[in-house]
Amino acid sequence: MAILTATLDNGGLIQYDSEVIGEGGMKRVHFTPDKKSVVCFFKDAEVGQDPQRRARLQKIVGEFNPTTDPSVGDYWKNLFCWPTAIVIKPEIGVVAPTYAANFFFAEGNFKGKEKQASWFTSPKLRRYLPASELGDWLKYIHISTRLARAVRRMHSAGVAHSDLSNKNVLIDPTTGGAVIIDCDSLVVPQIYPPDVLGTPGYIAPEVLASQKLELTDSQRILPSILTDRYALAVLIYEYLLGRHPLKGQRVNSALSTEEDDWLSMGSRALWIENPADPSNPPFEPLQANYKQTGPYLAPLFERAFVDGLHAPNARPDAGEWERALVRTTDLLYPCPNANCAQKWFVFDAQSKRCPWCQTAIAGAVPVLNFYREGNKGQFKAENSRLVAWHHQRLWKWHIFTNQFAGERADRTPQAYFARQGDDWWLINQSDDAMVVIAGAATPNKALGKGGGEILRDGMQIQLSRAGFGRLAVVQMI
């Protein structure tokens, strides 16, 4: 294997191995000698002659690049495999980081293969994977959150990926990691049009329904931020529920499988869990329906696959998914059944039972209902809560209303919960005192760093007396 040299558009040079390690529809991929980066050459020679392509790549590597942010660039490097340089000789191409090792299977028959989502979301494929690779429901919540956060960041810059799919989002259920790849063909409306329509199963219905029209036809719909929103919703639904939202029993054309797929994913698309129209039922009885994703995610699925399925402007944006996923994380509870495949679920005060394995929860579960300070020192309910479990933690975004669990969040634990026998304790780990203003034996009891208190039903805890500090009211369920 020979070592070759490529020229970058900034005048620099980069070496790469002559061996082709991968080849897709658009690019041919080579490792650099240290294997820390890849050099990807576009297979279509016309790409090199297209000034629009060169201008687009310059914008992607420069202006649109989240990984160059001086304060949070390193955070985004974990969520995007973003191009770092443009190659101009011997052909037009890009340089990009190599995927992190955890996005390749570490054992089993698929050792070394990329962890595309379909390995984990398809029941048929999933059975071939080693148990150590499968992850649990908490990890899929983390995957979904990171993906939504990355898409939110991309869309906030005014660009769309145009091909979000199981192939272009790699996931790692062992750590909850996700990374978006193929970021060199981003779409900017009216400036840089899409190169592809997307991947089957993730192409928005309106794009599929209009694909037979000429590109110049005003009725032709092309990939955009709105179609990314559809693909994002499909991926999250697949991660959390292990099925595609549109693939059901209804037949829309008996002429051919191709015609049926085109209609079923396009103009006649219907959600398999549509509450108002059951004419496209799933192929198998559902172990858990979408409502078991909780009070924050279930309404977004309805908006994505009922209201927004054929009305793109009605779809939830990536920021809404991110916020709902963060709040859903606060509702998760570990299943007491050590053999439960999913291990975590959204706590339901009515059933107190795991929806995956039907194991009941014994004993009381503390729930903290959050209130924000309003006018004249009065607190208002936020419709936000935290379900406590042994060694569950409080973070700054729980304590302060002006903090959010995003890319800039302070991830220093502020407090934790501990169960001793039938008692649940809250232990303060921060330098800021918490105050039990009602429900303790001592009125206005301050909990300094290391201080703790047994939780009682109806107890009121001011998590911080600093500005934007929340009030938590304890509910023992």
Order of alpha helices (4+ residues) and beta strands (2+ residues): beta-beta-beta-beta-beta-alpha-alpha-beta-beta-alpha-alpha-alpha-beta-beta-alpha-alpha-alpha-alpha-alpha-beta-beta-beta-beta-beta-alpha-beta-beta-beta-beta-beta-beta-beta
